[in-house]
Amino acid sequence: MPPISILVEGNLDETVAREIIDTAGGTVGTVYGRRGVDYIEKKISGFNQLAQGVPILTLVDLMDLDSDCPAEIVRDWLPHRHNQMLFRLVVREIESWILADRASISRFFGLRKALIPHHPEQLEDPKATLVELADSSQRQGLRNAIVPDDPTMNDEGPAYTTRVQRFVRHQWSVRDAAKNAPSLHRCVRAVRRVVDSSEL
């Protein structure tokens, strides 16, 4: 089975993509991007050509784009999308998928599960919600890492990415999160189809 390459906006997205591929039974190949959404939009046609030889999981946050219509974005960006270009729009951003594993988030912050949003894809600003949950936690180390000292200057704490990455690698369940995030469920299904087809 060929490895599945990754094209993402940033480091946290890469960590989530790795967990998705692992859960689907695949292996990770080369990682591209990590330079924001503009880089992906500019280079997507070239990566679509590359996908003829190797499957590529591409994750883009829907809230970073001008349109709220995924089908329209796919048509505009990839009018001739190769079937191995796994172009998935994250509704609304990667933190939505992370928050969707409500039980693990509850344990992570030491908060009652009832406080964790039931429908994270409907949140206006999922990242801000995650930071707010951290601010409610009694765990000072988490608060110091994730919550900014001055919210007017930054939207995240000094170790936000590394701390949330560690959570994703060691506590987050793709399967549980997919139950509360339809776009994640569709993403996992698409990756699994590629993995299954390569094993035939």
C-alpha positions in Angstrom: 0.0 0.0 0.0 1.5 3.4 -1.0 1.8 6.0 1.8 -0.6 8.9 1.8 1.0 12.3 1.6 -0.4 15.3 3.5 -1.0 18.9 2.4 -2.1 21.2 5.2 -2.2 24.8 6.5 -0.2 24.3 9.7 1.4 22.0 12.2 -1.7 21.2 14.2 -3.5 20.2 11.0 -0.7 17.9 10.2 -1.0 16.1 13.5 -4.8 15.6 13.0 -4.2 14.4 9.5 -1.7 11.8 10.7 -4.2 10.5 13.2 -6.8 10.2 10.5 -4.6 8.3 8.2 -3.5 6.0 11.0 -7.1 5.3 12.1 -8.0 4.5 8.5 -5.2 1.9 8.4 -2.8 3.9 6.1 0.7 5.1 6.5 1.9 8.7 6.2 4.2 9.8 3.3 5.6 13.3 2.6 4.1 16.3 4.4 3.6 19.5 2.3 2.4 23.0 3.0 2.3 24.2 6.6 2.4 27.7 5.1 -1.2 28.7 5.4 -4.3 28.5 3.1 -2.9 30.9 0.4 -0.1 28.5 -0.3 -2.5 25.6 -0.8 -4.7 27.6 -3.1 -1.8 28.7 -5.2 -0.2 25.3 -5.5 -3.3 23.0 -5.5 -3.3 22.3 -9.3 0.3 21.1 -9.1 -0.5 18.8 -6.1 -3.5 17.5 -8.1 -1.1 16.4 -10.8 1.2 14.8 -8.1 -1.9 12.9 -6.8 -1.9 10.8 -10.0 1.1 8.9 -8.6 0.5 9.1 -4.8 -2.7 9.8 -2.7 -2.7 13.2 -1.0 -4.9 14.1 2.0 -5.5 17.9 1.8 -7.2 19.7 4.7 -8.4 23.3 4.4 -10.4 25.1 7.1 -13.7 26.3 5.6 -13.7 29.5 7.7 -10.5 30.6 6.1 -12.3 30.8 2.7 -14.7 33.4 1.2 -17.4 30.8 0.5 -19.4 28.6 2.8 -20.3 26.2 0.0 -17.8 23.3 -0.1 -19.0 22.1 -3.5 -18.4 25.5 -5.0 -14.9 25.7 -3.5 -14.0 22.2 -4.9 -15.3 23.2 -8.3 -13.2 26.5 -8.3 -10.0 25.0 -6.9 -10.1 21.6 -8.6 -12.3 21.4 -11.7 -10.5 18.2 -12.7 -9.8 16.7 -9.4 -7.9 13.4 -9.5 -9.5 10.6 -7.5 -6.4 10.3 -5.3 -6.5 14.0 -4.4 -8.4 13.7 -1.1 -9.4 17.4 -0.8 -11.4 17.8 2.4 -12.9 21.0 3.8 -12.8 21.1 7.6 -16.1 22.6 9.0 -15.4 25.1 10.3 -11.8 24.7 11.4 -9.5 22.0 12.7 -10.4 22.8 16.3 -14.0 21.8 15.5 -12.7 18.2 14.8 -10.6 18.3 18.0 -13.5 19.5 20.2 -15.8 16.8 18.6 -14.2 14.1 20.9 -16.2 15.5 23.8 -15.2 12.8 26.3 -11.5 13.2 25.8 -11.7 17.0 25.8 -13.6 16.8 29.1 -10.9 14.7 30.7 -8.1 16.8 29.2 -9.4 20.0 30.8 -11.0 18.3 33.9 -14.4 19.8 33.0 -17.8 18.3 33.0 -18.7 16.8 29.7 -21.9 18.8 29.7 -19.8 21.9 29.2 -18.3 20.7 25.9 -20.2 21.8 22.8 -22.4 19.0 21.2 -22.1 20.4 17.7 -18.6 21.8 17.3 -19.0 22.3 13.5 -21.7 24.9 14.2 -19.5 27.1 16.4 -18.7 30.6 15.1 -15.1 30.3 16.3 -14.1 26.8 17.5 -10.5 27.8 18.4 -11.8 30.6 20.7 -14.2 28.0 22.3 -11.2 25.7 22.9 -9.3 28.5 24.5 -12.3 29.4 26.7 -12.5 25.9 27.9 -8.9 25.9 28.8 -9.5 29.2 30.7 -12.2 27.4 32.7 -9.9 24.5 33.7 -8.4 24.2 37.1 -5.2 22.9 35.5 -2.8 25.9 35.6 -0.3 24.3 33.3 -2.9 24.0 30.6 -4.2 27.5 31.1 -0.7 28.9 30.9 0.0 27.0 27.7 -3.2 27.6 25.8 -4.7 30.9 27.1 -3.1 34.1 25.9 -1.8 36.6 28.5 -3.3 39.4 26.5 -6.3 38.4 24.3 -6.2 41.8 22.6 -2.7 40.9 21.2 -3.0 37.1 20.7 -5.7 34.5 20.2 -3.7 31.7 21.8 -1.2 31.1 24.5 2.6 30.6 24.1 2.4 26.8 23.8 -1.0 26.4 22.3 0.0 24.4 19.2 2.5 22.0 21.0 0.1 21.3 23.9 -2.9 20.7 21.6 -0.8 18.5 19.3 0.2 16.4 22.3 -3.5 16.0 23.2 -4.3 14.9 19.6 -1.5 12.4 19.5 -2.1 10.8 22.9 -5.8 11.3 23.9 -7.9 12.3 20.9 -10.0 9.6 19.3 -10.7 10.0 15.6 -13.6 7.5 15.8 -15.3 9.3 18.7 -14.8 12.7 17.2 -16.3 11.6 13.8 -19.6 10.9 15.6 -20.0 14.6 16.3 -18.3 16.1 13.2 -19.9 15.1 9.9 -17.1 16.6 7.8 -14.6 14.5 9.8 -16.7 11.4 9.3 -16.7 12.0 5.5 -12.9 12.6 5.6 -12.2 9.3 7.4 -14.5 7.5 5.0 -12.6 8.9 2.0 -9.2 8.0 3.3 -10.4 4.5 4.1 -11.7 4.1 0.6 -8.2 4.8 -0.8 -6.6 2.5 1.7 -9.0 -0.3 0.9 -8.7 0.1 -2.8 -4.9 -0.1 -2.7 -5.2 -3.4 -0.8 -7.2 -5.1 -3.6 
